[in-house]
Amino acid sequence: MAGVIEMTARRRPSSPLLHRMRDRSPGLGGGLVGGAVAAGLGLASFAVLVVLLWISSPYPDSGPGGALHVAAALWLLAHGADLIRVDTLSGTPAPLGVPPLLLLALPVWLLHRAGRDAAYGRMTGTGGEGGSEGDGKGHEGPPLVPARTSWPGVVLGYLAVAAPAALYAAGGPLRPSWPWTVVCVPVVAVVAAGAGVWSAYGRRSRPLRRVLGVLPVGVRPLVLGPDGRPGVAVRAAAAGLVVLVAGGAVLMVLSLLAHGAAAQGALLRLTEGWSGRFAVLLLCAALLPNAAVWGAAYALGPGFALGAGHVVSPLSSAPAPFLPPFPLLAAVPGEGPGTPVHWAAGLLPVAAGVVLGRRVAAAATGAGSGGTHPGSGETRPDSGQAEVWPVGRTVRATCLAALLCAAVLAGLAALAGGPLGVSVLARFGPAWWQVGLAALVWLVLLAVPTALGARAWHCRSLRPDEPRIGRQREERAQDADGPGAGRPRKAARPRDTWFTGAAGTGAAEWDMLDDAGQADRGDSRQAVKSTPETETPHPSGESEPEDLHLHLHLHQDRDQDRDRNQGAGQGGNQGRNQEGNQGRNQDRGQDPNRDQDEAPHSLPEAP
């Protein structure tokens, strides 16, 4: 055993510097790689789709190089950049500036993910761990890479791939328009990557508050709430925008179903092979968001243009005479004045205005926040109910929501349209400024009255019932013999000095007598009826004591008063006063023996 050599040795622990270098975040280099990978994935997706369609086409016009040039051009078009078609029949270059909005979703999603992963300190698609404690996904610790490093890194990496792609597309049949390319591609990269980095940091509200610092103090809480969530105006504007865009899509689908034969004929005339028809259907699907925005513009009134000087609106329709056969264009109403069916599209902005107004009213009354104070999340300490906004703040929030909704819809209208050629085809789609102005007018005129009406209704439901004199008298007369007859009255006092039978009787004596006579009257009367009508005289031959005589008078007057209260609707105040006066005078003029005969009918049962 002495010659056995121990072959295992303990591994020396790594130095802390090595751990720090191993776990060190990629920094700017990681952001550059993530942006380049996002751009490469987007280009590869378009290239695969175009190449597959080129392979399946029975009559390809060019080789694989031409297909790749088209793929690069379509990738730039997805960012909003205009293209220029050079191989026209007339030889004049024709612009192509209607970007399919659905294609924009792919670059935005890739950039968003690249920015988030760069902030986490990992490469895009590697699935590494990291992140922030505020994103709610189980990531521990703050992001390893600062935003000032990861955000520019992703943008620069994306543009480093976009620039060669634009240069490559310039050699194909669809060439990019350089002014639009220089503006649109960086804007999309900056916005989408910044949103990804912001989500990695837990969507903190501090950057937004810095941006919103230019707004007035009273407007900032309506845009961004104290808890960092979107404010009342932003949520209401989003609701109105969803109603408008979704309603526009519904209008487009209904029109397409109504013109189904024409749309089918256009698809069959446009191409003959199944691959070409499949490509046309894909293009129609990519243009569906554009058609939804066009439908919203049609419902608002300005409509959209199908060629320069040819506007389609609910009041009149005048499309260009020579339009290319396309299934979506076949759903356009025919030429001529509008009909009640076309005018019914005006119900869409009405619905959007009502929805926007109700959302603002729900926040103004606390109904949309679970009974909390709108905007601050607090309730009134005195009543526990939500505090209602003033009229001025409600109107201000509604107008701001309408302005935001109109601005976003105008931006969508600007993206959804553009030129498809020269001359007549130089204008296609809605005019963005007309759509924004029409949306603002519709929403303000409908949302403000809706919000104020809903607020007034809520305040009316919270207002207590005002007391009425006649109603109080009826309830007091009903409660005399009701379940609460034995309960003392609030602030009990004698009605009049004469009504008690003695001018000096006060409130305390009246309460004592009233409590003594609240026993069960049916049992007392039944017991009194068993006594003889004429009582035995006092042994001393004297009349009853004066206190008992006064007690009998008081009970008799009280019973008569209670009977008169039960029939208050028949006599009125004057009749009751006359009857009380007559009963008092009659009681004062009758002899003691007669009082003794009548008094036992109102005496309570002896204990």
C-alpha positions in Angstrom: 0.0 0.0 0.0 2.9 2.2 0.6 3.8 2.2 -3.2 0.3 3.3 -4.3 0.4 6.7 -5.8 -2.7 8.9 -5.3 -3.7 10.0 -8.8 -6.6 12.3 -7.9 -5.9 15.8 -7.0 -8.1 18.6 -5.9 -8.9 21.2 -8.6 -7.8 24.6 -7.7 -10.7 27.1 -7.5 -11.0 29.6 -10.2 -10.0 33.1 -9.5 -12.8 35.7 -9.0 -11.4 37.6 -12.0 -12.0 34.6 -14.2 -15.6 34.4 -13.0 -16.2 38.0 -13.7 -14.8 37.6 -17.2 -16.9 34.5 -17.9 -20.1 36.2 -16.6 -19.3 39.5 -18.2 -22.0 40.9 -20.4 -21.4 41.2 -24.1 -22.0 45.0 -23.9 -22.0 46.9 -27.2 -20.7 43.8 -29.1 -23.7 41.7 -28.0 -26.0 44.5 -29.1 -24.4 44.7 -32.5 -24.6 41.0 -33.0 -28.2 40.9 -31.9 -29.2 43.6 -34.3 -27.4 42.0 -37.2 -29.0 38.6 -36.4 -32.5 40.3 -36.3 -31.9 41.9 -39.7 -30.5 38.6 -41.2 -33.5 36.6 -40.0 -35.9 39.1 -41.5 -34.1 39.1 -44.8 -33.9 35.3 -44.8 -37.7 35.0 -44.2 -38.5 37.2 -47.2 -35.9 35.4 -49.3 -37.3 31.9 -48.5 -40.9 33.0 -49.3 -40.0 34.7 -52.6 -37.7 31.9 -53.7 -40.4 29.3 -53.1 -42.9 31.3 -55.1 -40.3 31.7 -57.9 -39.7 27.9 -57.9 -43.4 27.1 -58.1 -44.1 29.6 -60.8 -44.6 28.0 -64.3 -43.2 31.0 -66.1 -40.4 32.7 -64.1 -39.3 36.0 -65.7 -35.8 36.0 -64.1 -33.3 33.7 -62.4 -32.7 33.3 -58.7 -30.8 36.5 -58.6 -33.8 38.4 -59.6 -35.9 36.7 -56.9 -33.3 37.7 -54.2 -33.4 41.3 -55.4 -37.2 41.3 -55.1 -36.9 39.8 -51.6 -34.6 42.5 -50.5 -36.8 45.2 -51.9 -39.9 43.7 -50.2 -38.0 43.7 -46.9 -37.4 47.4 -47.3 -41.0 48.0 -48.3 -42.1 46.3 -45.0 -40.3 49.1 -43.1 -42.4 51.7 -45.0 -39.8 52.7 -47.6 -41.1 53.4 -51.1 -39.9 51.4 -54.1 -39.4 52.5 -57.7 -40.3 50.2 -60.5 -38.1 50.8 -63.5 -39.3 48.1 -66.1 -42.5 49.8 -67.1 -44.1 49.8 -70.5 -43.7 53.5 -71.0 -40.1 53.4 -69.7 -40.9 56.0 -67.0 -40.1 54.8 -63.5 -43.2 54.4 -61.4 -43.3 54.6 -57.6 -44.7 51.8 -55.5 -45.5 53.2 -52.0 -48.3 51.1 -50.5 -46.6 49.0 -47.8 -48.5 46.0 -46.6 -48.9 46.7 -42.9 -48.9 43.0 -41.9 -45.3 42.6 -43.2 -44.2 45.3 -40.7 -45.0 42.9 -37.8 -42.0 40.7 -38.6 -39.2 43.3 -38.4 -40.8 44.9 -35.4 -41.0 41.6 -33.5 -37.4 40.7 -34.4 -36.0 44.1 -33.3 -38.0 44.0 -30.1 -36.6 40.6 -29.1 -33.1 41.7 -30.1 -33.3 44.8 -27.8 -34.7 42.7 -24.9 -32.0 40.0 -25.2 -29.3 42.6 -25.5 -30.4 44.3 -22.3 -30.4 40.9 -20.6 -26.8 40.3 -21.7 -27.3 37.4 -24.0 -27.3 36.8 -27.7 -30.6 36.7 -29.6 -32.1 33.2 -29.6 -29.6 31.6 -27.2 -32.1 31.3 -24.3 -29.6 32.5 -21.7 -30.8 33.6 -18.3 -30.8 37.1 -16.9 -33.1 39.9 -16.9 -34.8 42.3 -14.5 -36.8 41.9 -11.5 -39.6 44.0 -12.8 -40.6 42.1 -15.9 -42.6 39.5 -13.9 -41.0 36.5 -15.6 -38.8 35.2 -12.8 -35.6 37.0 -13.8 -33.4 38.0 -10.9 -31.4 41.1 -10.6 -31.3 44.2 -12.9 -30.2 43.9 -16.5 -26.5 43.4 -16.9 -26.1 45.8 -19.9 -27.1 49.5 -19.5 -29.7 50.8 -21.9 -27.3 53.4 -23.3 -25.1 50.5 -24.5 -27.6 47.8 -25.6 -30.0 50.1 -27.4 -27.5 51.8 -29.8 -25.8 48.4 -30.3 -28.9 46.8 -31.6 -29.8 49.7 -33.8 -26.2 50.0 -35.3 -26.1 46.2 -35.9 -29.5 46.3 -37.7 -28.5 49.2 -39.9 -25.2 47.5 -40.6 -27.1 44.8 -42.4 -29.8 47.0 -43.8 -27.4 49.2 -45.7 -25.9 46.4 -47.8 -29.4 45.0 -48.4 -30.6 48.3 -49.8 -27.5 48.6 -52.0 -28.2 45.1 -53.3 -31.8 45.8 -54.0 -30.9 48.9 -56.0 -29.7 46.6 -58.8 -33.0 44.8 -59.2 -36.3 45.7 -61.0 -37.7 47.2 -57.7 -35.3 49.8 -56.5 -35.6 51.6 -53.1 -36.3 55.3 -52.9 -33.3 56.5 -50.9 -35.0 59.4 -49.1 -37.7 57.1 -47.7 -35.2 54.3 -47.0 -32.9 56.6 -45.0 -35.7 57.8 -42.9 -38.0 54.8 -42.4 -35.6 52.0 -41.7 -33.7 53.8 -38.8 -37.0 55.0 -37.3 -38.4 51.4 -37.2 -35.1 50.1 -35.7 -34.9 52.8 -33.0 -38.5 52.5 -31.9 -38.8 48.7 -31.9 -35.3 48.1 -30.2 -36.1 50.8 -27.7 -39.3 49.1 -26.8 -37.5 45.8 -26.3 -34.9 47.4 -24.0 -37.7 49.1 -22.0 -39.5 45.8 -21.5 -36.4 44.2 -20.2 -36.1 46.9 -17.6 -39.6 46.1 -16.4 -41.4 48.9 -18.4 -40.4 51.6 -15.9 -42.3 54.8 -16.1 -39.4 57.2 -15.5 -38.3 57.5 -19.2 -41.9 58.1 -20.2 -42.3 60.8 -17.5 -39.2 62.6 -18.9 -40.7 62.5 -22.3 -44.1 63.7 -21.1 -42.5 66.6 -19.2 -43.3 69.0 -22.0 -47.0 68.5 -21.4 -49.0 70.6 -19.0 -49.2 69.4 -15.4 -52.9 68.7 -15.6 -52.6 66.6 -18.7 -49.7 64.3 -17.6 -51.8 62.1 -15.2 -54.3 61.5 -18.0 -51.6 60.1 -20.3 -49.5 58.2 -17.7 -51.1 57.1 -14.4 -49.3 57.4 -11.0 -48.8 53.7 -11.0 -46.9 53.7 -14.3 -49.8 52.3 -16.3 -51.4 54.1 -19.3 -53.7 56.9 -18.2 -57.4 57.3 -18.7 -57.0 59.2 -21.9 -54.7 56.6 -23.4 -56.9 53.7 -22.5 -60.0 55.5 -23.8 -58.2 56.4 -27.1 -57.1 52.8 -27.5 -60.7 51.6 -27.0 -62.0 54.0 -29.6 -59.2 53.1 -32.1 -60.0 49.4 -31.7 -63.6 50.0 -32.5 -62.8 52.1 -35.6 -60.2 49.7 -37.0 -62.2 46.6 -36.2 -65.4 48.1 -37.6 -63.5 49.0 -40.8 -62.4 45.4 -41.2 -66.0 44.3 -40.7 -67.1 46.8 -43.4 -64.5 45.4 -45.8 -65.5 41.8 -45.2 -69.2 42.6 -45.7 -68.4 44.4 -48.9 -66.2 41.6 -50.1 -69.0 39.1 -49.5 -71.5 41.3 -51.3 -69.1 41.5 -54.3 -67.9 37.9 -54.0 -68.5 37.1 -57.7 -66.5 40.1 -58.9 -63.6 39.3 -56.5 -63.5 35.7 -57.7 -63.4 36.8 -61.3 -60.6 39.2 -60.6 -58.5 36.4 -59.0 -59.1 34.1 -61.9 -58.2 36.8 -64.5 -55.1 38.0 -62.7 -53.3 34.6 -62.9 -53.9 31.1 -64.1 -51.5 28.9 -62.2 -52.1 27.8 -58.6 -48.8 29.2 -57.5 -49.7 32.7 -58.9 -53.1 32.6 -57.2 -51.5 31.6 -53.9 -49.1 34.5 -54.2 -52.1 36.8 -54.8 -53.9 35.5 -51.8 -50.8 36.0 -49.7 -50.6 39.6 -50.9 -54.3 40.1 -50.0 -53.7 38.8 -46.5 -50.8 41.1 -46.1 -53.0 44.1 -47.2 -55.9 43.3 -44.8 -54.7 45.8 -42.1 -54.6 48.4 -44.9 -58.1 47.5 -46.0 -59.3 47.9 -42.4 -57.9 51.4 -42.1 -59.5 52.2 -45.5 -62.8 51.0 -44.2 -62.5 53.2 -41.1 -61.7 56.2 -43.3 -64.8 55.3 -45.4 -67.0 55.2 -42.4 -65.7 58.5 -41.0 -66.7 60.3 -44.2 -63.5 61.4 -46.1 -63.2 57.9 -47.7 -60.2 56.9 -49.8 -58.8 57.6 -53.2 -58.6 55.1 -56.0 -56.6 57.3 -58.3 -56.0 61.0 -58.4 -59.4 62.8 -58.4 -61.4 59.6 -57.8 -62.7 59.4 -54.2 -64.9 56.7 -52.7 -67.0 57.8 -49.8 -70.5 57.1 -48.4 -71.9 60.1 -50.2 -70.6 59.2 -53.6 -68.3 56.7 -55.3 -66.1 57.5 -58.3 -63.2 54.9 -58.7 -60.8 55.2 -61.5 -62.1 53.6 -64.7 -59.1 51.4 -65.5 -58.0 49.7 -62.2 -55.9 46.5 -62.2 -58.0 43.4 -61.5 -57.4 42.7 -57.8 -59.7 40.9 -55.4 -59.7 43.6 -52.7 -60.4 46.3 -55.3 -63.4 44.4 -56.4 -65.1 45.1 -53.0 -65.2 48.8 -53.7 -68.8 50.2 -54.1 -69.8 50.9 -57.7 -69.8 54.3 -59.3 -72.7 56.6 -58.3 -74.2 58.4 -55.4 -74.5 56.8 -52.0 -77.5 54.9 -50.8 -78.9 54.3 -47.3 -76.9 51.1 -47.2 -73.7 53.2 -47.6 -74.8 55.8 -45.1 -75.2 53.1 -42.5 -71.4 53.1 -42.3 -71.7 56.2 -40.2 -72.8 54.1 -37.3 -69.2 53.1 -36.8 -67.9 56.5 -35.6 -71.0 56.8 -33.5 -70.1 53.5 -31.7 -66.5 54.6 -31.3 -67.5 57.9 -29.7 -69.9 56.2 -27.3 -67.3 53.7 -26.3 -64.6 56.4 -25.8 -67.0 58.5 -23.7 -68.1 55.6 -21.5 -64.5 54.7 -20.8 -63.8 58.2 -19.7 -67.0 58.4 -17.6 -66.2 55.1 -15.9 -62.8 56.5 -14.8 -64.3 59.8 -13.8 -66.9 58.1 -11.5 -64.6 55.4 -10.3 -66.7 52.6 -11.8 -63.8 51.3 -13.9 -61.3 51.2 -11.0 -63.2 49.1 -8.5 -64.5 52.0 -6.6 -61.2 53.8 -6.1 -60.4 57.4 -6.8 -59.9 57.8 -10.5 -56.3 58.6 -11.2 -55.0 58.3 -7.7 -56.5 55.0 -6.6 -58.0 56.4 -3.3 -61.5 56.6 -2.0 -63.2 59.3 0.0 -62.7 58.7 3.7 -66.1 60.0 4.7 -68.4 57.9 2.5 -66.1 55.1 1.2 -67.3 56.0 -2.4 -65.2 57.0 -5.3 -64.7 60.7 -5.8 -66.3 62.0 -8.9 -64.3 64.2 -11.3 -65.4 67.7 -11.9 -67.0 68.5 -15.2 -64.0 70.4 -16.5 -61.6 67.5 -15.9 -64.0 65.0 -17.5 -64.3 67.2 -20.6 -60.5 67.7 -20.7 -59.9 63.9 -20.5 -62.4 63.2 -23.2 -61.0 65.7 -25.6 -57.5 64.5 -25.0 -58.5 60.9 -25.7 -60.3 61.9 -28.9 -57.1 63.8 -30.0 -54.9 60.8 -29.3 -57.2 58.4 -31.1 -57.4 60.8 -34.1 -53.6 61.2 -34.2 -52.9 57.5 -34.2 -55.6 56.9 -36.9 -54.1 59.6 -39.0 -50.7 57.9 -38.8 -52.1 54.6 -39.8 -53.9 56.2 -42.7 -50.6 57.7 -43.8 -48.9 54.3 -43.7 -51.8 52.5 -45.4 -51.8 54.5 -48.5 -49.4 55.7 -51.2 -48.8 55.8 -54.9 -49.0 52.9 -57.2 -47.7 54.6 -60.3 -47.8 58.0 -62.1 -50.6 60.1 -63.4 -54.0 58.6 -62.3 -52.3 56.0 -60.1 -50.3 58.5 -58.1 -52.7 58.5 -55.2 -54.1 55.5 -53.5 -55.6 55.3 -50.1 -57.0 57.8 -47.6 -55.7 61.3 -47.0 -54.2 61.2 -43.5 -55.1 64.8 -42.5 -58.7 64.4 -43.6 -59.0 61.2 -41.7 -57.5 62.7 -38.5 -59.7 65.8 -38.7 -62.9 63.8 -39.3 -62.1 61.4 -36.5 -61.5 64.3 -34.1 -64.8 66.0 -34.9 -66.8 62.8 -34.7 -65.3 61.7 -31.4 -65.5 65.1 -29.7 -69.1 65.7 -30.7 -70.1 62.2 -29.5 -67.8 61.3 -26.7 -68.1 64.5 -24.7 -71.9 64.4 -24.3 -71.7 60.6 -23.6 -69.1 61.1 -20.8 -71.0 64.0 -19.2 -74.3 62.1 -19.4 -72.9 59.0 -17.9 -71.2 61.1 -15.2 -74.5 62.9 -14.4 -76.4 59.6 -14.2 -73.9 58.2 -11.8 -74.1 61.3 -9.6 -77.9 61.2 -9.7 -77.8 57.6 -8.5 -75.6 58.5 -5.6 -77.7 61.5 -4.5 -79.9 60.7 -1.4 -83.7 61.1 -1.6 -84.8 64.5 -0.5 -87.3 64.5 2.4 -90.9 65.5 1.8 -93.3 66.8 4.3 -96.3 64.7 3.2 -94.2 61.6 3.0 -92.9 62.1 6.5 -96.4 62.5 7.8 -97.6 59.3 6.1 -94.7 57.3 7.4 -95.2 58.7 10.9 -98.9 57.7 10.8 -98.0 54.2 9.5 -95.3 53.7 12.1 -97.8 54.5 15.0 -99.2 50.9 14.9 -96.4 49.3 12.9 -93.5 47.1 13.9 -91.5 50.1 15.2 -94.3 51.5 17.3 -92.4 50.7 20.5 -89.2 52.6 19.5 -88.9 56.2 20.7 -89.1 59.0 18.3 -86.1 61.2 17.4 -86.2 64.5 19.2 -89.6 63.6 20.7 -91.6 66.6 21.8 -95.3 67.4 22.4 -97.2 68.5 19.3 -99.0 71.3 21.1 -99.6 72.3 24.7 -103.3 71.9 24.3 -103.0 68.4 22.8 -101.7 67.0 26.1 -104.7 68.2 28.1 -102.6 70.3 30.5 -100.7 73.4 29.5 -97.8 72.6 31.6 -97.0 69.1 30.3 -93.5 69.0 28.8 -91.6 66.6 26.4 -90.4 64.3 29.2 -93.9 63.8 30.5 -95.2 63.1 27.0 -92.6 60.5 26.4 -93.4 58.8 29.7 -97.1 58.6 28.8 -96.4 57.5 25.3 -94.1 54.7 26.5 -96.7 53.6 29.1 -99.4 53.2 26.4 -97.4 51.2 23.8 -98.5 47.8 25.1 -100.6 45.5 23.2 -103.9 47.3 22.7 -105.9 44.3 21.6 -105.3 42.4 24.9 -106.0 45.5 27.0 -109.2 46.2 25.2 -110.3 42.6 25.5 -109.7 42.7 29.2 -111.5 45.9 29.7 -114.6 44.7 27.9 -115.1 42.0 30.7 -115.5 44.7 33.3 -119.0 46.0 34.0 -120.2 49.2 32.3 -120.8 50.9 35.7 -118.1 50.7 38.2 -118.6 50.5 42.0 -118.3 53.9 43.6 -115.4 54.7 45.9 -116.0 53.4 49.4 -115.7 56.9 50.8 -118.3 58.2 48.3 -115.8 60.6 46.8 -115.0 60.8 43.1 -111.8 59.4 41.6 -108.6 61.1 42.4 -107.6 64.0 40.2 -104.4 62.4 39.0 -106.3 59.4 37.7 -108.8 61.6 36.0 -106.0 63.5 34.3 -104.3 60.3 33.3 -107.6 59.0 31.7 -108.0 62.3 29.8 -104.5 62.1 28.4 -104.9 58.5 27.2 -108.2 59.3 25.6 -106.8 62.3 23.7 -103.7 60.3 22.6 -105.9 57.5 21.2 -108.1 60.0 19.4 -105.0 61.7 17.9 -103.6 58.3 16.7 -106.9 57.4 15.1 -106.9 60.7 13.3 -103.4 60.2 12.1 -104.4 56.9 10.5 -107.0 58.8 8.5 -104.8 61.8 7.7 -105.5 61.7 4.0 -109.3 62.1 4.5 -109.5 65.1 6.8 -106.4 67.2 6.5 -104.8 69.4 9.0 -107.8 71.7 9.4 -110.2 68.9 10.1 -107.9 67.3 12.6 -107.6 70.6 14.5 -111.3 71.1 14.6 -111.9 67.5 15.8 -109.3 67.9 18.5 -110.8 71.2 19.7 -114.3 69.6 19.8 -113.1 66.6 21.7 -111.2 68.8 24.2 -114.3 71.0 24.8 -116.5 68.0 25.2 -114.2 66.4 27.7 -114.0 69.5 29.8 -117.9 69.9 29.9 -118.9 66.4 30.8 -119.3 65.0 34.4 -116.9 62.7 36.1 -119.2 59.7 36.1 -119.5 59.8 32.4 -115.7 60.1 32.0 -115.4 57.0 34.2 -117.8 55.1 32.0 -115.9 55.9 28.8 -112.4 55.9 30.0 -112.0 52.2 30.6 -112.1 51.6 26.8 -108.7 53.2 26.5 -107.1 52.0 29.7 -104.2 49.6 29.4 -104.3 46.3 31.1 -103.4 46.3 34.7 -100.1 44.6 35.5 
